[in-house]
Amino acid sequence: MSVPTTASLICPACGQAFLSMQQSMEGMVQCPHCAHNALRGYFGTQAQVAGVTLVRRRVSQTPPLQGTSAPASEAPPLQDAHAFSQPTSWPGAQPQPVQTPAASMARPVLQPSQALLPTGAPPPPQEPFVTPPHLRTSPWRNAFIMLAFTVVCGGALWLWRDSIHAPAVKPGHAAPLPAKVEVEKIQVAAPVKSTAPVVPLPDMAAALAEAKALATELFAAETPERRAACILDGEKYSAEIEELLGTAAAQKNELRLLAPISGLPLTLPGGKPVPLFKLATSRNTKGALVRLEPGADGRRRIFWPLFYETHEAKLSAFVKQADAAPAWFYVGVRPSHGMDLAADLRTKYLTFDVQISPVSDPHFVACIERDTPLGRFLDRETEWGTSYLARLLVRKLDIQAEAPCLLVIDCEGSPER
């Protein structure tokens, strides 16, 4: 059996019938005719109204019982349905027509809104409608909406006023510039000029031409005097010159190559750039290091100690000696991270890569103790990525390393010992 989904209701306000899908007695129902809004229980159904009307009609049509006295408010029993009678107890009363039974039993037609009320009872007073709590709204809601609307309208009016009263710029006239803002000037200290003398870079082309001329004359000279004239302080090193290049040498040395070495190493200490050249001979094909130094007369000549030590590999022979005493050597050095040393020794020594030939072979490591005056001096005077030319007092250092290590005892020209 299917449950009906709609109900025919009667509005208690206007008496009109309408259909509603609300089944709950506590649900809200609104009349579509007069917009009366109330709970579902206040509305009567079409069946209830029809049943009450039928009962009232039957009650009104039932004749009074025999032997019962009529109410005082009703007329006396009729003798004739078509006759008029005048009561004797009311002299002078106006004659009234006698009502027929049909007329006496007539009732005013009930309105649908009064169908559920008892006969003769006044309509109940209309109860004020109370909105359920779940349908109530906050009393501040409307006030907040009005406030927001007022703020939006005020902002729009303010923008519109500014756009209307904006100063117009006439054609051909530039807009007025804003007022000049004074900015406080900050006193910046002028850079401190270095008092160290600026050393000009040497002319590599002129130095190469002089080196070639001196090397050619040195290997082509037939007398000791001519060979000594090509060397700075040649008389001091005449014995070594003749041993290496003289006619009495066991094997005649011949010049094979003279070329510049890229880069300009700096003297240590001093920081003076020095051009270096590679000089290869028949007895040393890897080449030796050559530099030029000016003499007392201002002419530049070959610096013999550097050429002789690198040509004869004096440092390599020194490292091979077991109990060699400390000795001085001219070498090229470059700061390094000391990766050839063990990890626990890198924090103890300041390390340099040592170069004694134009090529990287042989490779030595110079170590200087950090917590010494010499170590602090070399750390202060050297920079990463720069090569230096120095004369060092070294001795062999027996530590665990991947390359031969030399302990630097002193550096020529160092003010700290």
SEVEXMAR-977692 format. One record per residue (C-alpha): residue number from 1; residue in one letter; z, x, y. Coordinates in pm, 1 decimal, m for minus. Last residue first. Layout:
N
[keti NUM, 'A', [Z, X, Y]]
...
//
This chain:
417
[keti 417, 'R', [1141.6, 11358.2, 3332.3]]
[keti 416, 'E', [1035.7, 11161.7, 3633.4]]
[keti 415, 'P', [791.2, 11281.8, 3901.3]]
[keti 414, 'S', [500.1, 11269.4, 3652.3]]
[keti 413, 'G', [226.4, 11517.7, 3744.8]]
[keti 412, 'E', [164.3, 11633.1, 3387.9]]
[keti 411, 'C', [308.5, 11386.3, 3139.7]]
[keti 410, 'D', [605.5, 11471.1, 2917.7]]
[keti 409, 'I', [746.4, 11417.1, 2569.5]]
[keti 408, 'V', [481.9, 11189.6, 2425.9]]
[keti 407, 'L', [540.4, 11126.5, 2054.6]]
[keti 406, 'L', [211.9, 11134.8, 1866.2]]
[keti 405, 'C', [119.4, 10897.8, 1586.7]]
[keti 404, 'P', [m150.4, 10933.8, 1320.8]]
[keti 403, 'A', [m288.9, 10587.0, 1232.3]]
[keti 402, 'E', [m172.4, 10303.7, 1003.0]]
[keti 401, 'A', [194.1, 10355.9, 1086.7]]
[keti 400, 'Q', [528.5, 10433.4, 922.7]]
[keti 399, 'I', [684.4, 10707.5, 1132.6]]
[keti 398, 'D', [651.0, 11086.1, 1145.2]]
[keti 397, 'L', [578.7, 11168.2, 1508.4]]
[keti 396, 'K', [380.5, 11486.5, 1582.7]]
[keti 395, 'R', [449.6, 11643.9, 1918.3]]
[keti 394, 'V', [311.2, 11576.0, 2260.0]]
[keti 393, 'L', [297.6, 11716.8, 2613.9]]
[keti 392, 'L', [34.7, 11509.0, 2787.5]]
[keti 391, 'R', [m250.9, 11581.0, 3028.4]]
[keti 390, 'A', [m405.3, 11260.7, 3157.9]]
[keti 389, 'L', [m729.7, 11063.0, 3190.1]]
[keti 388, 'Y', [m678.3, 10689.4, 3211.1]]
[keti 387, 'S', [m857.1, 10381.8, 3082.1]]
[keti 386, 'T', [m787.8, 10034.9, 3218.1]]
[keti 385, 'G', [m776.6, 9711.1, 3016.2]]
[keti 384, 'W', [m403.0, 9655.7, 3066.9]]
[keti 383, 'E', [m246.1, 9840.5, 3358.6]]
[keti 382, 'T', [m68.2, 10177.2, 3389.1]]
[keti 381, 'E', [166.8, 10318.9, 3654.5]]
[keti 380, 'R', [473.5, 10102.0, 3587.8]]
[keti 379, 'D', [472.2, 10134.6, 3209.6]]
[keti 378, 'L', [404.0, 10507.5, 3244.2]]
[keti 377, 'F', [704.9, 10552.2, 3472.0]]
[keti 376, 'R', [936.7, 10334.4, 3261.7]]
[keti 375, 'G', [847.1, 10535.4, 2950.5]]
[keti 374, 'L', [893.0, 10866.1, 3131.2]]
[keti 373, 'P', [1236.2, 10762.4, 3262.2]]
[keti 372, 'T', [1344.6, 10658.4, 2910.5]]
[keti 371, 'D', [1426.9, 10319.8, 2755.5]]
[keti 370, 'R', [1068.9, 10250.6, 2646.0]]
[keti 369, 'E', [1026.3, 10549.2, 2415.7]]
[keti 368, 'I', [671.0, 10677.2, 2443.5]]
[keti 367, 'C', [421.5, 10660.5, 2156.3]]
[keti 366, 'A', [62.5, 10793.4, 2160.1]]
[keti 365, 'V', [m158.1, 10653.7, 1882.9]]
[keti 364, 'F', [m454.4, 10849.4, 1743.3]]
[keti 363, 'H', [m812.3, 10756.0, 1646.0]]
[keti 362, 'P', [m1080.0, 11009.3, 1549.4]]
[keti 361, 'D', [m1328.6, 10848.5, 1594.3]]
[keti 360, 'S', [m1374.1, 10603.1, 1881.6]]
[keti 359, 'V', [m1678.5, 10787.2, 2019.2]]
[keti 358, 'P', [m1705.0, 10993.9, 2341.2]]
[keti 357, 'S', [m1432.9, 11221.1, 2204.2]]
[keti 356, 'I', [m1058.4, 11279.8, 2246.8]]
[keti 355, 'Q', [m939.2, 10917.9, 2283.2]]
[keti 354, 'V', [m573.1, 10816.4, 2244.5]]
[keti 353, 'D', [m467.8, 10448.3, 2219.7]]
[keti 352, 'F', [m140.8, 10397.5, 2401.8]]
[keti 351, 'T', [201.4, 10265.8, 2288.1]]
[keti 350, 'L', [537.1, 10192.9, 2454.5]]
[keti 349, 'Y', [791.1, 10236.2, 2177.0]]
[keti 348, 'K', [1109.4, 10056.3, 2067.4]]
[keti 347, 'T', [986.7, 9696.4, 2060.8]]
[keti 346, 'R', [686.7, 9789.6, 1852.0]]
[keti 345, 'L', [900.8, 9970.7, 1594.2]]
[keti 344, 'D', [1029.3, 9664.4, 1402.8]]
[keti 343, 'A', [676.7, 9529.5, 1361.8]]
[keti 342, 'A', [544.1, 9847.6, 1201.9]]
[keti 341, 'L', [299.4, 10050.0, 1408.2]]
[keti 340, 'D', [m82.0, 10024.6, 1412.1]]
[keti 339, 'M', [m57.0, 9701.1, 1611.9]]
[keti 338, 'G', [81.1, 9901.0, 1902.8]]
[keti 337, 'H', [m8.0, 9647.6, 2168.6]]
[keti 336, 'S', [m229.7, 9895.6, 2354.7]]
[keti 335, 'P', [m249.6, 10077.8, 2690.7]]
[keti 334, 'R', [m551.5, 10316.3, 2716.7]]
[keti 333, 'V', [m544.6, 10696.9, 2700.0]]
[keti 332, 'G', [m799.4, 10977.6, 2746.5]]
[keti 331, 'V', [m676.6, 11319.8, 2648.9]]
[keti 330, 'Y', [m609.9, 11664.7, 2789.6]]
[keti 329, 'F', [m356.7, 11834.1, 2562.1]]
[keti 328, 'W', [m22.3, 12015.7, 2600.7]]
[keti 327, 'A', [172.3, 12134.3, 2295.9]]
[keti 326, 'P', [492.4, 12057.2, 2103.4]]
[keti 325, 'A', [545.5, 12295.5, 1808.6]]
[keti 324, 'A', [351.6, 12236.0, 1488.0]]
[keti 323, 'D', [546.5, 12208.5, 1163.8]]
[keti 322, 'A', [301.3, 12032.2, 930.0]]
[keti 321, 'Q', [m26.5, 12109.6, 1106.6]]
[keti 320, 'K', [m290.3, 11838.5, 1064.6]]
[keti 319, 'V', [m198.6, 11679.4, 1398.1]]
[keti 318, 'F', [m271.4, 12003.9, 1582.7]]
[keti 317, 'A', [m616.6, 12039.2, 1422.8]]
[keti 316, 'S', [m708.0, 11691.6, 1544.4]]
[keti 315, 'L', [m577.4, 11778.5, 1891.4]]
[keti 314, 'K', [m792.8, 12095.9, 1913.5]]
[keti 313, 'A', [m1114.2, 11915.2, 1834.3]]
[keti 312, 'E', [m1329.8, 12218.3, 1936.6]]
[keti 311, 'H', [m1552.3, 12021.7, 2173.6]]
[keti 310, 'T', [m1260.4, 11803.1, 2293.7]]
[keti 309, 'E', [m1035.4, 12100.2, 2370.8]]
[keti 308, 'Y', [m1316.2, 12311.3, 2529.4]]
[keti 307, 'F', [m1458.1, 12035.5, 2751.5]]
[keti 306, 'L', [m1119.1, 11922.7, 2880.6]]
[keti 305, 'P', [m997.2, 12280.9, 2944.5]]
[keti 304, 'W', [m1328.4, 12389.2, 3114.8]]
[keti 303, 'F', [m1363.9, 12155.6, 3415.5]]
[keti 302, 'I', [m1733.0, 12197.5, 3495.3]]
[keti 301, 'R', [m1809.6, 12277.6, 3861.2]]
[keti 300, 'R', [m1810.1, 12097.8, 4194.5]]
[keti 299, 'R', [m1869.6, 12298.2, 4514.7]]
[keti 298, 'G', [m1613.1, 12265.7, 4791.3]]
[keti 297, 'D', [m1555.2, 12643.7, 4827.2]]
[keti 296, 'A', [m1207.4, 12618.2, 4679.9]]
[keti 295, 'G', [m1344.2, 12435.3, 4376.0]]
[keti 294, 'P', [m1446.6, 12071.9, 4317.0]]
[keti 293, 'E', [m1395.9, 11930.0, 3967.8]]
[keti 292, 'L', [m1661.6, 11801.6, 3728.5]]
[keti 291, 'R', [m1586.7, 11624.6, 3399.8]]
[keti 290, 'V', [m1711.7, 11678.7, 3045.1]]
[keti 289, 'L', [m1597.6, 11515.0, 2721.1]]
[keti 288, 'A', [m1740.9, 11650.8, 2395.8]]
[keti 287, 'G', [m2016.9, 11525.1, 2170.3]]
[keti 286, 'K', [m2051.0, 11369.7, 1827.1]]
[keti 285, 'T', [m2314.7, 11638.3, 1747.0]]
[keti 284, 'N', [m2067.8, 11920.8, 1780.4]]
[keti 283, 'R', [m2215.8, 12258.8, 1671.9]]
[keti 282, 'S', [m2572.1, 12184.1, 1790.5]]
[keti 281, 'T', [m2434.9, 12049.7, 2113.9]]
[keti 280, 'A', [m2349.2, 11707.5, 2256.5]]
[keti 279, 'L', [m2217.7, 11662.6, 2612.8]]
[keti 278, 'K', [m2091.7, 11314.6, 2700.2]]
[keti 277, 'F', [m2008.0, 11271.3, 3063.7]]
[keti 276, 'L', [m1705.8, 11144.9, 3258.6]]
[keti 275, 'P', [m1687.8, 11034.1, 3623.3]]
[keti 274, 'V', [m1330.0, 11036.2, 3757.4]]
[keti 273, 'P', [m1166.7, 10756.9, 3956.3]]
[keti 272, 'K', [m838.2, 10866.4, 4120.4]]
[keti 271, 'G', [m531.1, 10671.7, 4007.3]]
[keti 270, 'G', [m282.6, 10942.8, 4102.0]]
[keti 269, 'P', [m86.6, 10989.0, 3782.3]]
[keti 268, 'L', [m274.1, 10968.7, 3557.0]]
[keti 267, 'T', [m635.3, 11008.2, 3670.0]]
[keti 266, 'L', [m847.1, 10698.0, 3648.1]]
[keti 265, 'P', [m1129.5, 10628.9, 3404.8]]
[keti 264, 'L', [m1467.5, 10521.3, 3546.7]]
[keti 263, 'G', [m1674.7, 10313.2, 3312.8]]
[keti 262, 'S', [m1978.5, 10392.7, 3103.0]]
[keti 261, 'I', [m2002.9, 10754.7, 2986.2]]
[keti 260, 'P', [m2281.4, 10956.2, 3150.4]]
[keti 259, 'A', [m2530.4, 11147.0, 2932.8]]
[keti 258, 'L', [m2587.9, 11514.6, 2837.4]]
[keti 257, 'L', [m2759.2, 11585.3, 2504.3]]
[keti 256, 'R', [m2865.6, 11870.7, 2276.5]]
[keti 255, 'L', [m2743.7, 12193.7, 2436.2]]
[keti 254, 'E', [m2751.8, 12486.8, 2196.5]]
[keti 253, 'N', [m2466.9, 12695.4, 2057.4]]
[keti 252, 'K', [m2559.2, 13030.1, 1895.9]]
[keti 251, 'Q', [m2361.9, 13089.1, 1581.5]]
[keti 250, 'A', [m2140.5, 13395.0, 1526.5]]
[keti 249, 'A', [m2078.6, 13425.6, 1901.8]]
[keti 248, 'A', [m2153.5, 13770.6, 2047.2]]
[keti 247, 'T', [m2418.3, 13631.1, 2279.8]]
[keti 246, 'G', [m2153.7, 13419.0, 2449.1]]
[keti 245, 'L', [m2119.5, 13040.6, 2427.5]]
[keti 244, 'L', [m1799.9, 12968.3, 2235.6]]
[keti 243, 'E', [m1624.1, 13304.2, 2224.5]]
[keti 242, 'E', [m1770.4, 13400.8, 2561.2]]
[keti 241, 'I', [m1631.5, 13093.6, 2726.9]]
[keti 240, 'E', [m1292.8, 13129.6, 2555.1]]
[keti 239, 'A', [m1255.2, 13486.7, 2680.3]]
[keti 238, 'S', [m1380.6, 13403.3, 3032.6]]
[keti 237, 'Y', [m1123.3, 13121.3, 3080.3]]
[keti 236, 'K', [m945.3, 13261.1, 3386.7]]
[keti 235, 'E', [m1265.0, 13422.4, 3523.2]]
[keti 234, 'G', [m1434.8, 13082.2, 3510.3]]
[keti 233, 'D', [m1190.1, 12917.4, 3752.5]]
[keti 232, 'L', [m1413.7, 12604.2, 3755.3]]
[keti 231, 'I', [m1703.2, 12685.0, 3521.0]]
[keti 230, 'C', [m2070.1, 12726.3, 3610.1]]
[keti 229, 'A', [m2016.0, 13069.0, 3770.4]]
[keti 228, 'A', [m1848.2, 13187.5, 3448.8]]
[keti 227, 'R', [m2179.2, 13144.6, 3264.2]]
[keti 226, 'R', [m2367.6, 13346.0, 3525.7]]
[keti 225, 'E', [m2104.8, 13619.2, 3517.0]]
[keti 224, 'P', [m2096.3, 13631.5, 3137.5]]
[keti 223, 'T', [m2468.0, 13712.3, 3127.7]]
[keti 222, 'E', [m2761.6, 13543.7, 2956.5]]
[keti 221, 'A', [m2727.1, 13198.6, 3108.4]]
[keti 220, 'A', [m2921.5, 12916.4, 2933.5]]
[keti 219, 'F', [m2622.7, 12721.9, 2797.3]]
[keti 218, 'L', [m2429.9, 12728.9, 3127.0]]
[keti 217, 'E', [m2741.0, 12683.3, 3344.8]]
[keti 216, 'T', [m2841.5, 12365.9, 3160.0]]
[keti 215, 'A', [m2484.9, 12232.2, 3173.0]]
[keti 214, 'L', [m2455.7, 12303.1, 3549.3]]
[keti 213, 'A', [m2787.7, 12136.8, 3634.5]]
[keti 212, 'K', [m2714.6, 11836.1, 3416.3]]
[keti 211, 'A', [m2367.1, 11793.4, 3565.7]]
[keti 210, 'E', [m2502.4, 11817.7, 3923.2]]
[keti 209, 'A', [m2763.6, 11548.9, 3859.4]]
[keti 208, 'L', [m2506.9, 11323.3, 3690.1]]
[keti 207, 'A', [m2264.8, 11361.4, 3984.3]]
[keti 206, 'A', [m2539.9, 11275.6, 4234.7]]
[keti 205, 'A', [m2633.4, 10961.4, 4041.8]]
[keti 204, 'M', [m2271.5, 10863.5, 3986.2]]
[keti 203, 'D', [m2177.1, 10880.4, 4355.0]]
[keti 202, 'P', [m1800.2, 10868.2, 4344.9]]
[keti 201, 'L', [m1607.3, 10557.0, 4436.2]]
[keti 200, 'P', [m1406.8, 10588.9, 4756.0]]
[keti 199, 'V', [m1029.6, 10624.3, 4724.8]]
[keti 198, 'V', [m844.3, 10391.7, 4959.4]]
[keti 197, 'P', [m520.5, 10553.0, 5068.4]]
[keti 196, 'A', [m204.3, 10365.1, 4977.6]]
[keti 195, 'T', [m45.4, 10195.4, 5279.2]]
[keti 194, 'S', [m133.6, 9851.2, 5147.1]]
[keti 193, 'K', [m173.2, 9591.5, 5411.7]]
[keti 192, 'V', [83.0, 9318.9, 5409.9]]
[keti 191, 'P', [m80.6, 8982.8, 5430.9]]
[keti 190, 'A', [2.8, 8801.5, 5752.6]]
[keti 189, 'A', [293.5, 8565.1, 5726.7]]
[keti 188, 'V', [197.7, 8207.5, 5767.8]]
[keti 187, 'Q', [360.1, 8022.5, 6056.0]]
[keti 186, 'I', [325.1, 7657.6, 5990.6]]
[keti 185, 'K', [171.1, 7454.0, 6265.3]]
[keti 184, 'E', [316.2, 7111.8, 6308.9]]
[keti 183, 'V', [47.1, 6856.4, 6305.4]]
[keti 182, 'E', [m4.2, 6647.5, 6614.2]]
[keti 181, 'V', [m175.8, 6325.4, 6539.8]]
[keti 180, 'K', [m453.7, 6233.3, 6773.6]]
[keti 179, 'A', [m467.5, 5862.8, 6831.5]]
[keti 178, 'P', [m726.8, 5686.7, 6631.0]]
[keti 177, 'L', [m1087.1, 5700.4, 6747.2]]
[keti 176, 'P', [m1227.6, 5403.3, 6929.1]]
[keti 175, 'A', [m1536.9, 5263.0, 6757.1]]
[keti 174, 'A', [m1859.4, 5399.1, 6891.5]]
[keti 173, 'H', [m2053.7, 5209.7, 7150.6]]
[keti 172, 'G', [m2427.2, 5152.8, 7116.7]]
[keti 171, 'P', [m2383.2, 4798.6, 6998.0]]
[keti 170, 'K', [m2043.5, 4661.2, 7098.9]]
[keti 169, 'V', [m1759.0, 4697.6, 6856.5]]
[keti 168, 'A', [m1564.4, 4373.9, 6801.7]]
[keti 167, 'P', [m1189.1, 4372.7, 6814.0]]
[keti 166, 'A', [m1048.2, 4172.4, 6520.1]]
[keti 165, 'H', [m920.7, 3832.0, 6638.3]]
[keti 164, 'I', [m1108.0, 3625.5, 6380.6]]
[keti 163, 'S', [m1045.7, 3863.3, 6089.0]]
[keti 162, 'D', [m677.7, 3891.8, 6176.5]]
[keti 161, 'R', [m640.7, 3514.1, 6201.7]]
[keti 160, 'W', [m812.3, 3461.3, 5864.5]]
[keti 159, 'L', [m581.5, 3713.9, 5705.2]]
[keti 158, 'W', [m277.5, 3537.8, 5849.6]]
[keti 157, 'L', [m406.5, 3194.1, 5746.9]]
[keti 156, 'A', [m454.6, 3312.9, 5389.4]]
[keti 155, 'G', [m105.3, 3460.8, 5382.6]]
[keti 154, 'G', [45.7, 3138.2, 5515.9]]
[keti 153, 'C', [m144.2, 2926.5, 5263.1]]
[keti 152, 'V', [m20.9, 3143.4, 4977.9]]
[keti 151, 'V', [338.2, 3135.8, 5103.6]]
[keti 150, 'T', [334.3, 2757.0, 5153.2]]
[keti 149, 'F', [192.8, 2699.2, 4803.4]]
[keti 148, 'A', [462.8, 2920.5, 4654.5]]
[keti 147, 'L', [732.9, 2728.1, 4841.5]]
[keti 146, 'M', [586.9, 2391.4, 4741.1]]
[keti 145, 'I', [577.3, 2494.4, 4374.8]]
[keti 144, 'F', [936.0, 2620.3, 4395.6]]
[keti 143, 'A', [1055.0, 2293.9, 4549.5]]
[keti 142, 'N', [870.7, 2091.3, 4285.3]]
[keti 141, 'R', [1038.4, 2285.9, 4007.4]]
[keti 140, 'W', [1384.7, 2288.9, 4162.0]]
[keti 139, 'P', [1475.8, 1944.2, 4023.4]]
[keti 138, 'S', [1402.7, 2078.6, 3672.0]]
[keti 137, 'T', [1199.3, 1844.9, 3456.5]]
[keti 136, 'R', [1319.5, 1571.4, 3217.2]]
[keti 135, 'L', [1114.0, 1485.2, 2910.8]]
[keti 134, 'H', [1351.4, 1640.3, 2655.3]]
[keti 133, 'P', [1648.4, 1474.4, 2823.2]]
[keti 132, 'P', [1504.6, 1121.1, 2787.3]]
[keti 131, 'T', [1417.9, 949.0, 3116.6]]
[keti 130, 'V', [1654.0, 663.0, 3197.7]]
[keti 129, 'F', [1502.1, 322.5, 3275.6]]
[keti 128, 'P', [1724.0, 86.6, 3473.8]]
[keti 127, 'E', [1816.3, m220.7, 3276.8]]
[keti 126, 'Q', [1638.7, m540.8, 3376.1]]
[keti 125, 'P', [1888.2, m825.0, 3377.4]]
[keti 124, 'P', [1860.9, m1060.7, 3082.4]]
[keti 123, 'P', [1645.7, m1366.2, 3129.8]]
[keti 122, 'P', [1853.9, m1682.1, 3177.0]]
[keti 121, 'A', [1940.8, m1875.3, 2861.8]]
[keti 120, 'G', [1796.5, m2225.1, 2820.3]]
[keti 119, 'T', [1658.5, m2153.1, 2474.4]]
[keti 118, 'P', [1754.6, m1810.4, 2350.2]]
[keti 117, 'L', [1531.3, m1516.2, 2456.8]]
[keti 116, 'L', [1276.4, m1354.1, 2224.0]]
[keti 115, 'A', [977.6, m1544.1, 2356.7]]
[keti 114, 'Q', [1061.9, m1491.6, 2720.8]]
[keti 113, 'S', [797.4, m1217.6, 2784.4]]
[keti 112, 'P', [541.1, m1424.4, 2597.8]]
[keti 111, 'Q', [593.5, m1700.6, 2852.0]]
[keti 110, 'L', [745.3, m2013.8, 2719.9]]
[keti 109, 'V', [573.4, m2343.4, 2786.1]]
[keti 108, 'P', [812.1, m2578.1, 2950.3]]
[keti 107, 'R', [957.6, m2813.4, 2704.4]]
[keti 106, 'A', [859.7, m3164.8, 2626.0]]
[keti 105, 'M', [1103.5, m3356.2, 2409.9]]
[keti 104, 'S', [1175.6, m3615.2, 2670.1]]
[keti 103, 'A', [806.0, m3666.7, 2738.2]]
[keti 102, 'A', [723.9, m3721.8, 2374.9]]
[keti 101, 'P', [1018.7, m3950.7, 2336.5]]
[keti 100, 'T', [904.7, m4151.1, 2639.3]]
[keti 99, 'Q', [1088.4, m4121.8, 2959.0]]
[keti 98, 'V', [1202.7, m4431.7, 3135.6]]
[keti 97, 'P', [1099.9, m4439.1, 3493.4]]
[keti 96, 'Q', [1375.3, m4424.1, 3742.9]]
[keti 95, 'P', [1505.2, m4705.5, 3957.3]]
[keti 94, 'Q', [1704.0, m4586.0, 4254.8]]
[keti 93, 'A', [2067.5, m4648.2, 4223.3]]
[keti 92, 'G', [2214.6, m4930.7, 4422.4]]
[keti 91, 'P', [2464.0, m5006.2, 4158.3]]
[keti 90, 'W', [2512.0, m4734.3, 3901.9]]
[keti 89, 'S', [2711.5, m4863.6, 3611.0]]
[keti 88, 'T', [2449.4, m5123.5, 3544.1]]
[keti 87, 'P', [2181.3, m4866.7, 3449.0]]
[keti 86, 'Q', [1827.8, m4960.1, 3548.7]]
[keti 85, 'S', [1567.8, m5009.0, 3284.7]]
[keti 84, 'F', [1192.9, m4946.2, 3274.7]]
[keti 83, 'A', [992.0, m5064.9, 2979.3]]
[keti 82, 'H', [700.7, m4890.1, 2798.1]]
[keti 81, 'A', [899.6, m4713.5, 2524.6]]
[keti 80, 'D', [1127.2, m5000.8, 2489.5]]
[keti 79, 'Q', [1492.1, m4999.6, 2428.3]]
[keti 78, 'L', [1547.4, m4636.2, 2526.4]]
[keti 77, 'P', [1873.1, m4463.6, 2454.0]]
[keti 76, 'P', [2064.1, m4352.0, 2761.3]]
[keti 75, 'A', [1930.5, m4058.8, 2971.1]]
[keti 74, 'E', [2061.3, m3702.7, 2917.0]]
[keti 73, 'S', [2320.8, m3515.5, 3122.2]]
[keti 72, 'A', [2603.0, m3705.7, 2967.7]]
[keti 71, 'P', [2499.7, m3593.6, 2627.9]]
[keti 70, 'A', [2397.0, m3854.0, 2385.5]]
[keti 69, 'S', [2655.5, m3983.6, 2153.8]]
[keti 68, 'T', [2589.9, m3932.0, 1790.7]]
[keti 67, 'G', [2553.5, m4230.1, 1568.3]]
[keti 66, 'Q', [2198.0, m4146.5, 1457.2]]
[keti 65, 'L', [2095.2, m3777.1, 1482.3]]
[keti 64, 'P', [1873.6, m3664.4, 1768.4]]
[keti 63, 'P', [1499.9, m3627.7, 1696.7]]
[keti 62, 'T', [1361.9, m3269.1, 1607.6]]
[keti 61, 'Q', [1066.6, m3171.5, 1844.2]]
[keti 60, 'S', [1259.4, m2917.4, 2054.4]]
[keti 59, 'V', [1396.4, m2744.4, 1747.8]]
[keti 58, 'R', [1051.1, m2722.6, 1590.4]]
[keti 57, 'R', [894.8, m2579.4, 1908.6]]
[keti 56, 'R', [1171.8, m2327.2, 1944.9]]
[keti 55, 'V', [1118.8, m2210.2, 1587.8]]
[keti 54, 'L', [740.1, m2169.4, 1642.2]]
[keti 53, 'T', [793.8, m1969.6, 1960.7]]
[keti 52, 'V', [1038.6, m1736.2, 1785.6]]
[keti 51, 'G', [792.5, m1669.2, 1506.2]]
[keti 50, 'A', [493.1, m1603.6, 1739.2]]
[keti 49, 'V', [694.8, m1359.8, 1954.1]]
[keti 48, 'Q', [820.2, m1169.9, 1649.6]]
[keti 47, 'A', [470.4, m1145.6, 1499.7]]
[keti 46, 'Q', [317.3, m1015.1, 1824.1]]
[keti 45, 'T', [577.1, m739.8, 1841.6]]
[keti 44, 'G', [849.7, m714.1, 2100.9]]
[keti 43, 'F', [883.2, m418.8, 2335.3]]
[keti 42, 'Y', [1227.1, m289.0, 2431.2]]
[keti 41, 'G', [1261.4, m103.3, 2099.2]]
[keti 40, 'R', [962.1, 120.5, 2176.6]]
[keti 39, 'L', [1141.2, 276.6, 2471.2]]
[keti 38, 'A', [1018.8, 204.6, 2822.1]]
[keti 37, 'N', [728.1, 257.5, 3063.4]]
[keti 36, 'H', [569.7, m33.7, 3249.9]]
[keti 35, 'A', [216.8, 71.7, 3349.3]]
[keti 34, 'C', [124.2, m291.1, 3435.0]]
[keti 33, 'H', [m167.8, m348.8, 3199.8]]
[keti 32, 'P', [m166.9, m35.6, 2979.3]]
[keti 31, 'C', [202.1, m83.2, 2900.3]]
[keti 30, 'Q', [369.1, 250.6, 2836.2]]
[keti 29, 'V', [563.0, 331.0, 2517.6]]
[keti 28, 'M', [826.1, 605.1, 2471.7]]
[keti 27, 'G', [961.3, 664.4, 2121.1]]
[keti 26, 'E', [1308.6, 557.6, 2017.9]]
[keti 25, 'M', [1187.8, 267.6, 1802.7]]
[keti 24, 'S', [946.3, 501.6, 1623.6]]
[keti 23, 'Q', [609.4, 352.1, 1528.9]]
[keti 22, 'Q', [402.3, 440.1, 1840.6]]
[keti 21, 'M', [33.6, 364.6, 1774.5]]
[keti 20, 'S', [24.7, 84.5, 2030.9]]
[keti 19, 'L', [m192.2, m225.0, 2070.4]]
[keti 18, 'F', [m158.0, m459.8, 2365.4]]
[keti 17, 'A', [m18.2, m801.6, 2453.1]]
[keti 16, 'Q', [55.2, m908.6, 2809.1]]
[keti 15, 'G', [391.4, m1049.6, 2904.7]]
[keti 14, 'C', [401.1, m864.3, 3238.2]]
[keti 13, 'A', [743.6, m700.8, 3223.3]]
[keti 12, 'P', [856.1, m749.3, 2862.6]]
[keti 11, 'C', [517.6, m608.7, 2739.2]]
[keti 10, 'I', [423.6, m762.0, 2403.6]]
[keti 9, 'L', [329.2, m524.2, 2120.8]]
[keti 8, 'S', [59.2, m529.0, 1850.8]]
[keti 7, 'A', [126.6, m238.4, 1618.8]]
[keti 6, 'T', [m99.4, 46.0, 1506.3]]
[keti 5, 'T', [m95.2, 287.4, 1208.2]]
[keti 4, 'P', [m33.2, 29.1, 943.0]]
[keti 3, 'V', [123.8, 167.3, 624.7]]
[keti 2, 'S', [m110.7, 153.8, 324.6]]
[keti 1, 'M', [0.0, 0.0, 0.0]]
//
